[in-house]
Amino acid sequence: MPASDRSAPNISALADMCLGFLAENPEELLGFMQHAGLTPDALRAAIGSDRLQHGLIDYFAANEPILLALCANSGTTPEQFMRAWHRLNQVE
């Protein structure tokens, strides 16, 4: 594993942080659900899926204000987050 990847959070842990942040911020959760086209039941059913994890990380990567708030609250730097996002979106 390259050294740059070692300092990037685990994808599953990062998605969990994103979901936790949204759960604590209902207005942001609603925005994510509208963006993703998810109903509350669909969101509950998707928890833990790769598709939801990728969607959460993409959503935060594209929304700087909530990305910065997440990072400030989690001890993760924006650079670490974006390294994980980049790793997730690499085409092999």
PyMOL Python script that loads the backbone (N, CA, C, O; Angstrom):
from pymol import cmd

cmd.read_pdbstr("""\
ATOM      1  N   MET A   1       0.851  -1.184   0.000  1.00  0.00           N
ATOM      2  CA  MET A   1       0.000   0.000   0.000  1.00  0.00           C
ATOM      3  C   MET A   1       0.891   1.241   0.000  1.00  0.00           C
ATOM      4  O   MET A   1       1.789   1.357   0.835  1.00  0.00           O
ATOM      5  N   PRO A   2       0.651   2.171  -0.932  1.00  0.00           N
ATOM      6  CA  PRO A   2       1.462   3.392  -0.947  1.00  0.00           C
ATOM      7  C   PRO A   2       1.305   4.180   0.345  1.00  0.00           C
ATOM      8  O   PRO A   2       0.266   4.126   1.003  1.00  0.00           O
ATOM      9  N   ALA A   3       2.350   4.908   0.693  1.00  0.00           N
ATOM     10  CA  ALA A   3       2.345   5.682   1.935  1.00  0.00           C
ATOM     11  C   ALA A   3       1.186   6.666   1.969  1.00  0.00           C
ATOM     12  O   ALA A   3       0.609   6.893   3.032  1.00  0.00           O
ATOM     13  N   SER A   4       0.829   7.257   0.830  1.00  0.00           N
ATOM     14  CA  SER A   4      -0.251   8.233   0.818  1.00  0.00           C
ATOM     15  C   SER A   4      -1.590   7.594   1.182  1.00  0.00           C
ATOM     16  O   SER A   4      -2.453   8.259   1.756  1.00  0.00           O
ATOM     17  N   ASP A   5      -1.778   6.307   0.854  1.00  0.00           N
ATOM     18  CA  ASP A   5      -3.029   5.631   1.185  1.00  0.00           C
ATOM     19  C   ASP A   5      -3.116   5.282   2.660  1.00  0.00           C
ATOM     20  O   ASP A   5      -4.215   5.205   3.208  1.00  0.00           O
ATOM     21  N   ARG A   6      -1.976   5.070   3.315  1.00  0.00           N
ATOM     22  CA  ARG A   6      -1.992   4.713   4.728  1.00  0.00           C
ATOM     23  C   ARG A   6      -2.569   5.824   5.597  1.00  0.00           C
ATOM     24  O   ARG A   6      -3.132   5.556   6.659  1.00  0.00           O
ATOM     25  N   SER A   7      -2.432   7.072   5.148  1.00  0.00           N
ATOM     26  CA  SER A   7      -2.949   8.180   5.947  1.00  0.00           C
ATOM     27  C   SER A   7      -4.393   8.531   5.587  1.00  0.00           C
ATOM     28  O   SER A   7      -4.973   9.447   6.169  1.00  0.00           O
ATOM     29  N   ALA A   8      -4.967   7.812   4.638  1.00  0.00           N
ATOM     30  CA  ALA A   8      -6.360   8.036   4.275  1.00  0.00           C
ATOM     31  C   ALA A   8      -7.238   7.073   5.074  1.00  0.00           C
ATOM     32  O   ALA A   8      -6.882   5.908   5.250  1.00  0.00           O
ATOM     33  N   PRO A   9      -8.370   7.553   5.553  1.00  0.00           N
ATOM     34  CA  PRO A   9      -9.249   6.686   6.348  1.00  0.00           C
ATOM     35  C   PRO A   9      -9.789   5.510   5.543  1.00  0.00           C
ATOM     36  O   PRO A   9      -9.868   5.568   4.316  1.00  0.00           O
ATOM     37  N   ASN A  10     -10.156   4.454   6.238  1.00  0.00           N
ATOM     38  CA  ASN A  10     -10.825   3.310   5.661  1.00  0.00           C
ATOM     39  C   ASN A  10     -12.161   3.777   5.076  1.00  0.00           C
ATOM     40  O   ASN A  10     -12.855   4.590   5.687  1.00  0.00           O
ATOM     41  N   ILE A  11     -12.523   3.265   3.898  1.00  0.00           N
ATOM     42  CA  ILE A  11     -13.737   3.702   3.206  1.00  0.00           C
ATOM     43  C   ILE A  11     -14.986   3.463   4.061  1.00  0.00           C
ATOM     44  O   ILE A  11     -15.837   4.345   4.175  1.00  0.00           O
ATOM     45  N   SER A  12     -15.096   2.293   4.652  1.00  0.00           N
ATOM     46  CA  SER A  12     -16.261   1.972   5.469  1.00  0.00           C
ATOM     47  C   SER A  12     -16.351   2.901   6.683  1.00  0.00           C
ATOM     48  O   SER A  12     -17.430   3.395   7.011  1.00  0.00           O
ATOM     49  N   ALA A  13     -15.229   3.134   7.340  1.00  0.00           N
ATOM     50  CA  ALA A  13     -15.205   4.024   8.504  1.00  0.00           C
ATOM     51  C   ALA A  13     -15.550   5.450   8.090  1.00  0.00           C
ATOM     52  O   ALA A  13     -16.260   6.156   8.806  1.00  0.00           O
ATOM     53  N   LEU A  14     -15.047   5.867   6.939  1.00  0.00           N
ATOM     54  CA  LEU A  14     -15.326   7.215   6.450  1.00  0.00           C
ATOM     55  C   LEU A  14     -16.819   7.369   6.138  1.00  0.00           C
ATOM     56  O   LEU A  14     -17.422   8.385   6.484  1.00  0.00           O
ATOM     57  N   ALA A  15     -17.409   6.374   5.491  1.00  0.00           N
ATOM     58  CA  ALA A  15     -18.843   6.419   5.186  1.00  0.00           C
ATOM     59  C   ALA A  15     -19.658   6.444   6.476  1.00  0.00           C
ATOM     60  O   ALA A  15     -20.663   7.150   6.562  1.00  0.00           O
ATOM     61  N   ASP A  16     -19.228   5.677   7.478  1.00  0.00           N
ATOM     62  CA  ASP A  16     -19.916   5.689   8.768  1.00  0.00           C
ATOM     63  C   ASP A  16     -19.851   7.072   9.414  1.00  0.00           C
ATOM     64  O   ASP A  16     -20.831   7.529  10.004  1.00  0.00           O
ATOM     65  N   MET A  17     -18.701   7.739   9.305  1.00  0.00           N
ATOM     66  CA  MET A  17     -18.578   9.098   9.839  1.00  0.00           C
ATOM     67  C   MET A  17     -19.536  10.042   9.114  1.00  0.00           C
ATOM     68  O   MET A  17     -20.181  10.885   9.737  1.00  0.00           O
ATOM     69  N   CYS A  18     -19.621   9.891   7.792  1.00  0.00           N
ATOM     70  CA  CYS A  18     -20.527  10.737   7.005  1.00  0.00           C
ATOM     71  C   CYS A  18     -21.973  10.515   7.430  1.00  0.00           C
ATOM     72  O   CYS A  18     -22.717  11.472   7.644  1.00  0.00           O
ATOM     73  N   LEU A  19     -22.368   9.257   7.551  1.00  0.00           N
ATOM     74  CA  LEU A  19     -23.742   8.948   7.937  1.00  0.00           C
ATOM     75  C   LEU A  19     -24.038   9.449   9.351  1.00  0.00           C
ATOM     76  O   LEU A  19     -25.124   9.965   9.619  1.00  0.00           O
ATOM     77  N   GLY A  20     -23.073   9.295  10.247  1.00  0.00           N
ATOM     78  CA  GLY A  20     -23.238   9.802  11.612  1.00  0.00           C
ATOM     79  C   GLY A  20     -23.413  11.312  11.630  1.00  0.00           C
ATOM     80  O   GLY A  20     -24.241  11.841  12.371  1.00  0.00           O
ATOM     81  N   PHE A  21     -22.627  12.003  10.806  1.00  0.00           N
ATOM     82  CA  PHE A  21     -22.752  13.462  10.715  1.00  0.00           C
ATOM     83  C   PHE A  21     -24.149  13.835  10.229  1.00  0.00           C
ATOM     84  O   PHE A  21     -24.784  14.734  10.780  1.00  0.00           O
ATOM     85  N   LEU A  22     -24.625  13.141   9.197  1.00  0.00           N
ATOM     86  CA  LEU A  22     -25.953  13.434   8.664  1.00  0.00           C
ATOM     87  C   LEU A  22     -27.043  13.148   9.701  1.00  0.00           C
ATOM     88  O   LEU A  22     -28.019  13.890   9.806  1.00  0.00           O
ATOM     89  N   ALA A  23     -26.868  12.071  10.459  1.00  0.00           N
ATOM     90  CA  ALA A  23     -27.862  11.711  11.481  1.00  0.00           C
ATOM     91  C   ALA A  23     -27.967  12.794  12.550  1.00  0.00           C
ATOM     92  O   ALA A  23     -29.030  12.990  13.139  1.00  0.00           O
ATOM     93  N   GLU A  24     -26.869  13.491  12.797  1.00  0.00           N
ATOM     94  CA  GLU A  24     -26.859  14.565  13.795  1.00  0.00           C
ATOM     95  C   GLU A  24     -27.324  15.901  13.217  1.00  0.00           C
ATOM     96  O   GLU A  24     -27.544  16.861  13.955  1.00  0.00           O
ATOM     97  N   ASN A  25     -27.471  15.955  11.904  1.00  0.00           N
ATOM     98  CA  ASN A  25     -27.861  17.195  11.219  1.00  0.00           C
ATOM     99  C   ASN A  25     -29.017  16.901  10.269  1.00  0.00           C
ATOM    100  O   ASN A  25     -28.803  16.710   9.072  1.00  0.00           O
ATOM    101  N   PRO A  26     -30.240  16.863  10.796  1.00  0.00           N
ATOM    102  CA  PRO A  26     -31.393  16.437   9.994  1.00  0.00           C
ATOM    103  C   PRO A  26     -31.581  17.200   8.685  1.00  0.00           C
ATOM    104  O   PRO A  26     -32.007  16.616   7.688  1.00  0.00           O
ATOM    105  N   GLU A  27     -31.269  18.495   8.674  1.00  0.00           N
ATOM    106  CA  GLU A  27     -31.435  19.256   7.434  1.00  0.00           C
ATOM    107  C   GLU A  27     -30.445  18.780   6.376  1.00  0.00           C
ATOM    108  O   GLU A  27     -30.779  18.749   5.191  1.00  0.00           O
ATOM    109  N   GLU A  28     -29.250  18.413   6.780  1.00  0.00           N
ATOM    110  CA  GLU A  28     -28.261  17.868   5.841  1.00  0.00           C
ATOM    111  C   GLU A  28     -28.655  16.458   5.403  1.00  0.00           C
ATOM    112  O   GLU A  28     -28.462  16.091   4.244  1.00  0.00           O
ATOM    113  N   LEU A  29     -29.205  15.670   6.322  1.00  0.00           N
ATOM    114  CA  LEU A  29     -29.674  14.324   5.985  1.00  0.00           C
ATOM    115  C   LEU A  29     -30.761  14.399   4.923  1.00  0.00           C
ATOM    116  O   LEU A  29     -30.751  13.629   3.962  1.00  0.00           O
ATOM    117  N   LEU A  30     -31.696  15.323   5.095  1.00  0.00           N
ATOM    118  CA  LEU A  30     -32.755  15.497   4.108  1.00  0.00           C
ATOM    119  C   LEU A  30     -32.174  15.885   2.747  1.00  0.00           C
ATOM    120  O   LEU A  30     -32.616  15.386   1.712  1.00  0.00           O
ATOM    121  N   GLY A  31     -31.187  16.771   2.754  1.00  0.00           N
ATOM    122  CA  GLY A  31     -30.539  17.173   1.505  1.00  0.00           C
ATOM    123  C   GLY A  31     -29.874  15.998   0.809  1.00  0.00           C
ATOM    124  O   GLY A  31     -29.974  15.857  -0.410  1.00  0.00           O
ATOM    125  N   PHE A  32     -29.193  15.151   1.579  1.00  0.00           N
ATOM    126  CA  PHE A  32     -28.559  13.970   0.996  1.00  0.00           C
ATOM    127  C   PHE A  32     -29.610  13.024   0.430  1.00  0.00           C
ATOM    128  O   PHE A  32     -29.463  12.520  -0.684  1.00  0.00           O
ATOM    129  N   MET A  33     -30.674  12.783   1.198  1.00  0.00           N
ATOM    130  CA  MET A  33     -31.714  11.859   0.749  1.00  0.00           C
ATOM    131  C   MET A  33     -32.384  12.368  -0.530  1.00  0.00           C
ATOM    132  O   MET A  33     -32.670  11.584  -1.435  1.00  0.00           O
ATOM    133  N   GLN A  34     -32.632  13.666  -0.607  1.00  0.00           N
ATOM    134  CA  GLN A  34     -33.220  14.237  -1.823  1.00  0.00           C
ATOM    135  C   GLN A  34     -32.253  14.105  -2.991  1.00  0.00           C
ATOM    136  O   GLN A  34     -32.654  13.749  -4.099  1.00  0.00           O
ATOM    137  N   HIS A  35     -30.973  14.392  -2.740  1.00  0.00           N
ATOM    138  CA  HIS A  35     -29.951  14.292  -3.783  1.00  0.00           C
ATOM    139  C   HIS A  35     -29.851  12.862  -4.318  1.00  0.00           C
ATOM    140  O   HIS A  35     -29.730  12.648  -5.524  1.00  0.00           O
ATOM    141  N   ALA A  36     -29.904  11.889  -3.406  1.00  0.00           N
ATOM    142  CA  ALA A  36     -29.738  10.482  -3.780  1.00  0.00           C
ATOM    143  C   ALA A  36     -31.055   9.821  -4.187  1.00  0.00           C
ATOM    144  O   ALA A  36     -31.053   8.697  -4.689  1.00  0.00           O
ATOM    145  N   GLY A  37     -32.179  10.509  -3.976  1.00  0.00           N
ATOM    146  CA  GLY A  37     -33.468   9.926  -4.315  1.00  0.00           C
ATOM    147  C   GLY A  37     -33.868   8.797  -3.376  1.00  0.00           C
ATOM    148  O   GLY A  37     -34.503   7.828  -3.792  1.00  0.00           O
ATOM    149  N   LEU A  38     -33.493   8.925  -2.107  1.00  0.00           N
ATOM    150  CA  LEU A  38     -33.769   7.878  -1.122  1.00  0.00           C
ATOM    151  C   LEU A  38     -34.927   8.248  -0.210  1.00  0.00           C
ATOM    152  O   LEU A  38     -35.020   9.379   0.267  1.00  0.00           O
ATOM    153  N   THR A  39     -35.797   7.294   0.024  1.00  0.00           N
ATOM    154  CA  THR A  39     -36.822   7.430   1.053  1.00  0.00           C
ATOM    155  C   THR A  39     -36.198   6.971   2.363  1.00  0.00           C
ATOM    156  O   THR A  39     -35.140   6.341   2.349  1.00  0.00           O
ATOM    157  N   PRO A  40     -36.829   7.271   3.499  1.00  0.00           N
ATOM    158  CA  PRO A  40     -36.280   6.761   4.768  1.00  0.00           C
ATOM    159  C   PRO A  40     -36.122   5.235   4.767  1.00  0.00           C
ATOM    160  O   PRO A  40     -35.116   4.724   5.259  1.00  0.00           O
ATOM    161  N   ASP A  41     -37.093   4.507   4.227  1.00  0.00           N
ATOM    162  CA  ASP A  41     -36.993   3.041   4.177  1.00  0.00           C
ATOM    163  C   ASP A  41     -35.844   2.588   3.279  1.00  0.00           C
ATOM    164  O   ASP A  41     -35.117   1.653   3.616  1.00  0.00           O
ATOM    165  N   ALA A  42     -35.686   3.253   2.140  1.00  0.00           N
ATOM    166  CA  ALA A  42     -34.602   2.892   1.221  1.00  0.00           C
ATOM    167  C   ALA A  42     -33.241   3.178   1.854  1.00  0.00           C
ATOM    168  O   ALA A  42     -32.297   2.410   1.673  1.00  0.00           O
ATOM    169  N   LEU A  43     -33.142   4.273   2.589  1.00  0.00           N
ATOM    170  CA  LEU A  43     -31.885   4.601   3.265  1.00  0.00           C
ATOM    171  C   LEU A  43     -31.557   3.533   4.301  1.00  0.00           C
ATOM    172  O   LEU A  43     -30.427   3.050   4.366  1.00  0.00           O
ATOM    173  N   ARG A  44     -32.550   3.165   5.112  1.00  0.00           N
ATOM    174  CA  ARG A  44     -32.320   2.124   6.120  1.00  0.00           C
ATOM    175  C   ARG A  44     -31.880   0.817   5.461  1.00  0.00           C
ATOM    176  O   ARG A  44     -30.978   0.142   5.956  1.00  0.00           O
ATOM    177  N   ALA A  45     -32.511   0.465   4.358  1.00  0.00           N
ATOM    178  CA  ALA A  45     -32.182  -0.786   3.667  1.00  0.00           C
ATOM    179  C   ALA A  45     -30.784  -0.745   3.051  1.00  0.00           C
ATOM    180  O   ALA A  45     -30.150  -1.788   2.896  1.00  0.00           O
ATOM    181  N   ALA A  46     -30.298   0.444   2.700  1.00  0.00           N
ATOM    182  CA  ALA A  46     -29.001   0.579   2.029  1.00  0.00           C
ATOM    183  C   ALA A  46     -27.818   0.673   2.989  1.00  0.00           C
ATOM    184  O   ALA A  46     -26.669   0.565   2.561  1.00  0.00           O
ATOM    185  N   ILE A  47     -28.081   0.870   4.265  1.00  0.00           N
ATOM    186  CA  ILE A  47     -26.979   1.050   5.217  1.00  0.00           C
ATOM    187  C   ILE A  47     -26.041  -0.147   5.160  1.00  0.00           C
ATOM    188  O   ILE A  47     -26.469  -1.299   5.223  1.00  0.00           O
ATOM    189  N   GLY A  48     -24.762   0.152   5.041  1.00  0.00           N
ATOM    190  CA  GLY A  48     -23.733  -0.882   4.962  1.00  0.00           C
ATOM    191  C   GLY A  48     -23.385  -1.307   3.549  1.00  0.00           C
ATOM    192  O   GLY A  48     -22.402  -2.019   3.342  1.00  0.00           O
ATOM    193  N   SER A  49     -24.179  -0.879   2.567  1.00  0.00           N
ATOM    194  CA  SER A  49     -23.907  -1.278   1.180  1.00  0.00           C
ATOM    195  C   SER A  49     -22.781  -0.433   0.588  1.00  0.00           C
ATOM    196  O   SER A  49     -22.593   0.723   0.967  1.00  0.00           O
ATOM    197  N   ASP A  50     -22.041  -1.020  -0.340  1.00  0.00           N
ATOM    198  CA  ASP A  50     -20.981  -0.280  -1.019  1.00  0.00           C
ATOM    199  C   ASP A  50     -21.556   0.936  -1.746  1.00  0.00           C
ATOM    200  O   ASP A  50     -20.949   2.007  -1.762  1.00  0.00           O
ATOM    201  N   ARG A  51     -22.711   0.759  -2.335  1.00  0.00           N
ATOM    202  CA  ARG A  51     -23.310   1.853  -3.108  1.00  0.00           C
ATOM    203  C   ARG A  51     -23.608   3.061  -2.223  1.00  0.00           C
ATOM    204  O   ARG A  51     -23.330   4.198  -2.606  1.00  0.00           O
ATOM    205  N   LEU A  52     -24.174   2.816  -1.037  1.00  0.00           N
ATOM    206  CA  LEU A  52     -24.446   3.928  -0.123  1.00  0.00           C
ATOM    207  C   LEU A  52     -23.141   4.535   0.378  1.00  0.00           C
ATOM    208  O   LEU A  52     -23.025   5.757   0.463  1.00  0.00           O
ATOM    209  N   GLN A  53     -22.155   3.700   0.710  1.00  0.00           N
ATOM    210  CA  GLN A  53     -20.869   4.222   1.177  1.00  0.00           C
ATOM    211  C   GLN A  53     -20.264   5.142   0.130  1.00  0.00           C
ATOM    212  O   GLN A  53     -19.808   6.237   0.459  1.00  0.00           O
ATOM    213  N   HIS A  54     -20.254   4.717  -1.121  1.00  0.00           N
ATOM    214  CA  HIS A  54     -19.688   5.542  -2.190  1.00  0.00           C
ATOM    215  C   HIS A  54     -20.489   6.832  -2.352  1.00  0.00           C
ATOM    216  O   HIS A  54     -19.917   7.907  -2.531  1.00  0.00           O
ATOM    217  N   GLY A  55     -21.817   6.717  -2.288  1.00  0.00           N
ATOM    218  CA  GLY A  55     -22.667   7.896  -2.431  1.00  0.00           C
ATOM    219  C   GLY A  55     -22.443   8.910  -1.329  1.00  0.00           C
ATOM    220  O   GLY A  55     -22.396  10.113  -1.586  1.00  0.00           O
ATOM    221  N   LEU A  56     -22.305   8.427  -0.091  1.00  0.00           N
ATOM    222  CA  LEU A  56     -22.049   9.334   1.028  1.00  0.00           C
ATOM    223  C   LEU A  56     -20.727  10.065   0.842  1.00  0.00           C
ATOM    224  O   LEU A  56     -20.661  11.282   1.012  1.00  0.00           O
ATOM    225  N   ILE A  57     -19.684   9.337   0.496  1.00  0.00           N
ATOM    226  CA  ILE A  57     -18.360   9.941   0.338  1.00  0.00           C
ATOM    227  C   ILE A  57     -18.354  10.919  -0.831  1.00  0.00           C
ATOM    228  O   ILE A  57     -17.774  12.000  -0.730  1.00  0.00           O
ATOM    229  N   ASP A  58     -18.996  10.549  -1.941  1.00  0.00           N
ATOM    230  CA  ASP A  58     -19.092  11.464  -3.083  1.00  0.00           C
ATOM    231  C   ASP A  58     -19.855  12.735  -2.705  1.00  0.00           C
ATOM    232  O   ASP A  58     -19.467  13.836  -3.096  1.00  0.00           O
ATOM    233  N   TYR A  59     -20.938  12.579  -1.947  1.00  0.00           N
ATOM    234  CA  TYR A  59     -21.756  13.716  -1.547  1.00  0.00           C
ATOM    235  C   TYR A  59     -20.948  14.704  -0.707  1.00  0.00           C
ATOM    236  O   TYR A  59     -21.005  15.913  -0.930  1.00  0.00           O
ATOM    237  N   PHE A  60     -20.202  14.183   0.249  1.00  0.00           N
ATOM    238  CA  PHE A  60     -19.385  15.058   1.093  1.00  0.00           C
ATOM    239  C   PHE A  60     -18.248  15.684   0.294  1.00  0.00           C
ATOM    240  O   PHE A  60     -17.927  16.856   0.492  1.00  0.00           O
ATOM    241  N   ALA A  61     -17.640  14.923  -0.599  1.00  0.00           N
ATOM    242  CA  ALA A  61     -16.534  15.450  -1.408  1.00  0.00           C
ATOM    243  C   ALA A  61     -16.995  16.611  -2.287  1.00  0.00           C
ATOM    244  O   ALA A  61     -16.210  17.510  -2.588  1.00  0.00           O
ATOM    245  N   ALA A  62     -18.253  16.594  -2.695  1.00  0.00           N
ATOM    246  CA  ALA A  62     -18.789  17.632  -3.574  1.00  0.00           C
ATOM    247  C   ALA A  62     -19.391  18.811  -2.807  1.00  0.00           C
ATOM    248  O   ALA A  62     -19.798  19.798  -3.420  1.00  0.00           O
ATOM    249  N   ASN A  63     -19.453  18.722  -1.484  1.00  0.00           N
ATOM    250  CA  ASN A  63     -20.074  19.771  -0.661  1.00  0.00           C
ATOM    251  C   ASN A  63     -19.085  20.252   0.393  1.00  0.00           C
ATOM    252  O   ASN A  63     -19.050  19.745   1.514  1.00  0.00           O
ATOM    253  N   GLU A  64     -18.283  21.238   0.011  1.00  0.00           N
ATOM    254  CA  GLU A  64     -17.204  21.701   0.888  1.00  0.00           C
ATOM    255  C   GLU A  64     -17.659  22.110   2.295  1.00  0.00           C
ATOM    256  O   GLU A  64     -16.982  21.758   3.260  1.00  0.00           O
ATOM    257  N   PRO A  65     -18.770  22.835   2.458  1.00  0.00           N
ATOM    258  CA  PRO A  65     -19.146  23.223   3.825  1.00  0.00           C
ATOM    259  C   PRO A  65     -19.373  22.026   4.754  1.00  0.00           C
ATOM    260  O   PRO A  65     -18.917  22.040   5.898  1.00  0.00           O
ATOM    261  N   ILE A  66     -20.071  20.994   4.275  1.00  0.00           N
ATOM    262  CA  ILE A  66     -20.295  19.853   5.171  1.00  0.00           C
ATOM    263  C   ILE A  66     -19.036  18.988   5.279  1.00  0.00           C
ATOM    264  O   ILE A  66     -18.809  18.351   6.308  1.00  0.00           O
ATOM    265  N   LEU A  67     -18.225  18.963   4.229  1.00  0.00           N
ATOM    266  CA  LEU A  67     -16.948  18.243   4.308  1.00  0.00           C
ATOM    267  C   LEU A  67     -16.078  18.858   5.404  1.00  0.00           C
ATOM    268  O   LEU A  67     -15.503  18.140   6.223  1.00  0.00           O
ATOM    269  N   LEU A  68     -15.984  20.178   5.417  1.00  0.00           N
ATOM    270  CA  LEU A  68     -15.157  20.849   6.422  1.00  0.00           C
ATOM    271  C   LEU A  68     -15.719  20.661   7.824  1.00  0.00           C
ATOM    272  O   LEU A  68     -14.962  20.493   8.780  1.00  0.00           O
ATOM    273  N   ALA A  69     -17.047  20.687   7.953  1.00  0.00           N
ATOM    274  CA  ALA A  69     -17.664  20.471   9.266  1.00  0.00           C
ATOM    275  C   ALA A  69     -17.406  19.046   9.745  1.00  0.00           C
ATOM    276  O   ALA A  69     -17.084  18.834  10.914  1.00  0.00           O
ATOM    277  N   LEU A  70     -17.546  18.068   8.850  1.00  0.00           N
ATOM    278  CA  LEU A  70     -17.264  16.672   9.204  1.00  0.00           C
ATOM    279  C   LEU A  70     -15.823  16.525   9.665  1.00  0.00           C
ATOM    280  O   LEU A  70     -15.556  15.907  10.696  1.00  0.00           O
ATOM    281  N   CYS A  71     -14.907  17.085   8.912  1.00  0.00           N
ATOM    282  CA  CYS A  71     -13.486  16.964   9.252  1.00  0.00           C
ATOM    283  C   CYS A  71     -13.180  17.636  10.589  1.00  0.00           C
ATOM    284  O   CYS A  71     -12.423  17.098  11.397  1.00  0.00           O
ATOM    285  N   ALA A  72     -13.757  18.791  10.820  1.00  0.00           N
ATOM    286  CA  ALA A  72     -13.516  19.499  12.084  1.00  0.00           C
ATOM    287  C   ALA A  72     -14.025  18.695  13.274  1.00  0.00           C
ATOM    288  O   ALA A  72     -13.434  18.733  14.353  1.00  0.00           O
ATOM    289  N   ASN A  73     -15.115  17.971  13.079  1.00  0.00           N
ATOM    290  CA  ASN A  73     -15.713  17.201  14.171  1.00  0.00           C
ATOM    291  C   ASN A  73     -15.115  15.805  14.349  1.00  0.00           C
ATOM    292  O   ASN A  73     -15.295  15.182  15.395  1.00  0.00           O
ATOM    293  N   SER A  74     -14.405  15.312  13.331  1.00  0.00           N
ATOM    294  CA  SER A  74     -13.941  13.922  13.380  1.00  0.00           C
ATOM    295  C   SER A  74     -12.432  13.771  13.554  1.00  0.00           C
ATOM    296  O   SER A  74     -11.943  12.671  13.809  1.00  0.00           O
ATOM    297  N   GLY A  75     -11.704  14.857  13.417  1.00  0.00           N
ATOM    298  CA  GLY A  75     -10.252  14.755  13.508  1.00  0.00           C
ATOM    299  C   GLY A  75      -9.605  14.287  12.210  1.00  0.00           C
ATOM    300  O   GLY A  75      -8.404  14.021  12.173  1.00  0.00           O
ATOM    301  N   THR A  76     -10.387  14.187  11.162  1.00  0.00           N
ATOM    302  CA  THR A  76      -9.891  13.832   9.833  1.00  0.00           C
ATOM    303  C   THR A  76      -9.609  15.125   9.087  1.00  0.00           C
ATOM    304  O   THR A  76     -10.392  16.071   9.179  1.00  0.00           O
ATOM    305  N   THR A  77      -8.513  15.184   8.355  1.00  0.00           N
ATOM    306  CA  THR A  77      -8.243  16.388   7.574  1.00  0.00           C
ATOM    307  C   THR A  77      -8.958  16.285   6.225  1.00  0.00           C
ATOM    308  O   THR A  77      -9.216  15.183   5.741  1.00  0.00           O
ATOM    309  N   PRO A  78      -9.275  17.426   5.625  1.00  0.00           N
ATOM    310  CA  PRO A  78      -9.860  17.380   4.279  1.00  0.00           C
ATOM    311  C   PRO A  78      -8.959  16.635   3.287  1.00  0.00           C
ATOM    312  O   PRO A  78      -9.450  15.967   2.377  1.00  0.00           O
ATOM    313  N   GLU A  79      -7.652  16.752   3.467  1.00  0.00           N
ATOM    314  CA  GLU A  79      -6.724  16.057   2.580  1.00  0.00           C
ATOM    315  C   GLU A  79      -6.849  14.538   2.734  1.00  0.00           C
ATOM    316  O   GLU A  79      -6.834  13.813   1.740  1.00  0.00           O
ATOM    317  N   GLN A  80      -6.971  14.058   3.967  1.00  0.00           N
ATOM    318  CA  GLN A  80      -7.151  12.624   4.191  1.00  0.00           C
ATOM    319  C   GLN A  80      -8.464  12.152   3.563  1.00  0.00           C
ATOM    320  O   GLN A  80      -8.511  11.104   2.919  1.00  0.00           O
ATOM    321  N   PHE A  81      -9.520  12.929   3.756  1.00  0.00           N
ATOM    322  CA  PHE A  81     -10.814  12.581   3.179  1.00  0.00           C
ATOM    323  C   PHE A  81     -10.705  12.483   1.667  1.00  0.00           C
ATOM    324  O   PHE A  81     -11.157  11.510   1.064  1.00  0.00           O
ATOM    325  N   MET A  82     -10.104  13.494   1.062  1.00  0.00           N
ATOM    326  CA  MET A  82     -10.030  13.520  -0.397  1.00  0.00           C
ATOM    327  C   MET A  82      -9.108  12.433  -0.948  1.00  0.00           C
ATOM    328  O   MET A  82      -9.330  11.949  -2.058  1.00  0.00           O
ATOM    329  N   ARG A  83      -8.078  12.041  -0.194  1.00  0.00           N
ATOM    330  CA  ARG A  83      -7.255  10.898  -0.622  1.00  0.00           C
ATOM    331  C   ARG A  83      -8.108   9.631  -0.660  1.00  0.00           C
ATOM    332  O   ARG A  83      -8.007   8.837  -1.595  1.00  0.00           O
ATOM    333  N   ALA A  84      -8.941   9.448   0.354  1.00  0.00           N
ATOM    334  CA  ALA A  84      -9.829   8.279   0.380  1.00  0.00           C
ATOM    335  C   ALA A  84     -10.823   8.359  -0.774  1.00  0.00           C
ATOM    336  O   ALA A  84     -11.075   7.355  -1.439  1.00  0.00           O
ATOM    337  N   TRP A  85     -11.387   9.534  -1.019  1.00  0.00           N
ATOM    338  CA  TRP A  85     -12.321   9.718  -2.135  1.00  0.00           C
ATOM    339  C   TRP A  85     -11.635   9.395  -3.458  1.00  0.00           C
ATOM    340  O   TRP A  85     -12.204   8.718  -4.314  1.00  0.00           O
ATOM    341  N   HIS A  86     -10.423   9.880  -3.615  1.00  0.00           N
ATOM    342  CA  HIS A  86      -9.676   9.614  -4.851  1.00  0.00           C
ATOM    343  C   HIS A  86      -9.430   8.116  -5.025  1.00  0.00           C
ATOM    344  O   HIS A  86      -9.612   7.576  -6.116  1.00  0.00           O
ATOM    345  N   ARG A  87      -9.016   7.448  -3.947  1.00  0.00           N
ATOM    346  CA  ARG A  87      -8.764   6.016  -4.001  1.00  0.00           C
ATOM    347  C   ARG A  87     -10.050   5.265  -4.379  1.00  0.00           C
ATOM    348  O   ARG A  87     -10.008   4.304  -5.147  1.00  0.00           O
ATOM    349  N   LEU A  88     -11.173   5.702  -3.845  1.00  0.00           N
ATOM    350  CA  LEU A  88     -12.467   5.082  -4.117  1.00  0.00           C
ATOM    351  C   LEU A  88     -12.867   5.241  -5.581  1.00  0.00           C
ATOM    352  O   LEU A  88     -13.530   4.373  -6.149  1.00  0.00           O
ATOM    353  N   ASN A  89     -12.463   6.342  -6.176  1.00  0.00           N
ATOM    354  CA  ASN A  89     -12.898   6.647  -7.543  1.00  0.00           C
ATOM    355  C   ASN A  89     -11.849   6.367  -8.623  1.00  0.00           C
ATOM    356  O   ASN A  89     -12.022   6.759  -9.777  1.00  0.00           O
ATOM    357  N   GLN A  90     -10.776   5.698  -8.251  1.00  0.00           N
ATOM    358  CA  GLN A  90      -9.776   5.323  -9.246  1.00  0.00           C
ATOM    359  C   GLN A  90     -10.353   4.262 -10.168  1.00  0.00           C
ATOM    360  O   GLN A  90     -11.033   3.335  -9.728  1.00  0.00           O
ATOM    361  N   VAL A  91     -10.072   4.414 -11.440  1.00  0.00           N
ATOM    362  CA  VAL A  91     -10.508   3.420 -12.418  1.00  0.00           C
ATOM    363  C   VAL A  91      -9.319   2.510 -12.702  1.00  0.00           C
ATOM    364  O   VAL A  91      -8.240   2.966 -13.080  1.00  0.00           O
ATOM    365  N   GLU A  92      -9.540   1.241 -12.515  1.00  0.00           N
ATOM    366  CA  GLU A  92      -8.438   0.282 -12.735  1.00  0.00           C
ATOM    367  C   GLU A  92      -8.552  -0.364 -14.063  1.00  0.00           C
ATOM    368  O   GLU A  92      -7.716  -1.196 -14.419  1.00  0.00           O
TER     369      GLU A  92
END
""", "prot")
cmd.dss("prot")
cmd.show_as("cartoon", "prot")
cmd.util.cbc("prot")
cmd.orient("prot")
